[in-house]
Amino acid sequence: MMTDMKQLLAVSIALCGLAACSNKKDRETAAQGSTPHVPTTTKQLAAEVGPTPGSAAGGSGSAAPVNTGTVQKLGCDKILPEAVRAKYFKGATIEAADMGSGSCKLTLADKEKSAASVTAMCWDGVPEGMLESSFKKLETLALTPPKEITAGKATRYTPTSATANMLVAWDDDSPCSISAELPKSVDIEAFAKDALATFPVP
């Protein structure tokens, strides 16, 4: 059986890292000229803005946002364009799953009705160390050491069960990455190359 969506979510969180979800309250606080609190979680850090210039000395000024590497929200039509669907998931049922950036759940048209999932993230400035962090997270879910393949900037995959592989791939000409859990019937190396070729999304 496929491993459940929790494993893909774990890798997606590792990819999302500093850019998980924006914190509206922090942004409003900063906009009012107050020094924001010190973040204690990666979610808070993702939404953090810089302190108001001069506020420590009682001066005035507006808050200066810090580039925290926010993630563009993508739909399944962008994550899995028609050409990729037709080649790897013909006849599959695809539905969006809300995982903070953009994720698609699939039920394949094979006899076993295999499950699959694909998540994509396109950053507006990838946080430092995020690539290495995503691969370390993949290692914690692996049954065997992840295999590196030639696709994009950096791509690795590993079996996570007797019937499924998990993939983490980073594009080489855009600030985008994908993570996917696919049945072993899908050629994961070819999929990685074709999926990364769709980025940057139009």
N, C-alpha and C positions, 0 to 999 in steps of 0.2 A: 504493500500500500504506500501511497505518497505520504511523506511527512506533512504535518499540517501547516497552515499558514503562519503559525507562530515563528517557525524558523525563518521564513522569508521576511517577516516583520522584524526579527532580530537583526538581520543583515541590513534591511532598509533603514532601521534606526541608526546603525553604525554609519551608513552612507549619509544619512541626514545630519547626524552629529550636531554641530553647532547651529544648524539651520532648521531645527525641528519645527516648532510652531511659534509664530510671533506672539508676543505678550502685549496686548493692547494697553493694559494698565501702565506698563513701564513706558511705552511710547508717549502716552498722554502726560505722565509725570514729567518726563524729560522736556516735552514741548512747553510746559508751564514754567520751566526755568529751575526746577529742583534737581538736585543731584540724585541720580537713580541709585537704588540699592545695589549692593554687590551680589551678582548672581551666584546661586548655589547649585544650579543644575544646568545642563547643556541647553535645555529649552529656554531657561531664563536668559542665558548668555546669548542665544540666538536673537532675542528681541532687544538686547541691551542697547542703549544709546549713550553717547559720551556725556559727561557732566557739563553743566552750563559754564561757559567760559567766564571766569571771574567770580563765580558763585562762592568759592571758598573764602574769598576776601570781601564778600558782600557786594561785588560788582554786578553789572548787568550783562546780558547777552543771551543768545538763543542756543538751544541744545544742538550739538553737532552729532549727527548719526554716525555710528561706526559700521563699516562694512563687515557684516557677520556671515556673509555667504548664504543669503536666502535662496529658496528653491522655487522654481517656476512650477505651477500646477499644470499638469498635463492630462489630457483625456486619452482614452484607449485608441482613438483614431490617430493620435500622434505617436503613442508608444508602440502600437502595432498597426502600421499602415497596411493597406489592402494587399500589397505585394508580399509582405511578410506573412500575413494571415493565410493567404492562399498557398504559400509554399510550405509552411510548417503546421498550420492549424486549420486546414480545410474542413469546413463543416462544423467547426467548434462553436460552442456557445460562449460568448465573451460578455462579461459584465464588469463595471467599474467597482473598485473597492477603495474606500477612503482610508488611505494610510499616510496622509500628511503631504504627499507630493502628487503622486499619480500611480495607480496600481490597477492591474487587470487580472481578474480570475477567469480561468478557462476550464470548460469541460470539453474534452476532445471527443471526436466522433468515432474513436476506436471501439472495439468490442468491450473493453474494460471501462469505458467512459472515464478515462484517466483525467486527473485534475492537474492543472498547471497554473502558474502565476508569474507575472512579469511586472516589475516596478521600475520606473525611470525617474531620474532626477537631473534637472538642468539648473546649474547654480548661477548666481550672479557674483561669482568670486568664490572658488572652492576653498574652504578653510584649510589652513596648513595642516598637513599630516592626515587628512581625511582618507586619501588613497591607502596609505599603510594601515590605518585603523580598520578600513573595510575588509582588507585581506586578513587581518588578525582575527576579526570576528568570524570570517568564513572558516578559519582553521578550527575554531571552537565547535563548529557544527559538523566538521568533516569526519567521515569514516576512515578515509585515507588522506595522506597529505595532498593538498590542492595541486592540480596540474596547471602549469602556465602554458598558455597558447598564444599564438601570434594573431592578435586582433586588437585594433585600436591602440591606445597608449599602454594599457596593461589589462590583461584578462586572465582570470583563473577560475577553475571549476573543480568540484569534488562530488563524489556520490554521498548522499545523505541518507540513503536507504537502499534496499536491494533493487528498487525500481525507479529511483529518482536521482537526478543530479541537480546541484545548485551552482549558479554562475554569478560572478561579479565581474563586470567589464567597464572599463573607462575609455571614453572616446579620445581620439588624438587631435581632433580639430574643432572641438567644442567643449565647454565645461559641463559635460553630461556623463552620466553613468547609468548602468542598468544592473539590476539583480533579478534573477529568475530561478524558479524551481520547475524543472521540466521532467517528464517521464524519459526514461533512457531510450525510448523509441525515437525521440527527436535528436537529430544530429546537433549536439550543443555547440560544437566548434563552428559549424557553418552558420548556425543561428546567431551566435555572437557577432560574427563578421557582418551578416546582413542587418542585424538589429542596430549595430553601431553606425552602419552606413546611412541610416535615416537621419542621423543628427548632423548639424543642428536642425531642429525642426523648423519648418517654414512658419 
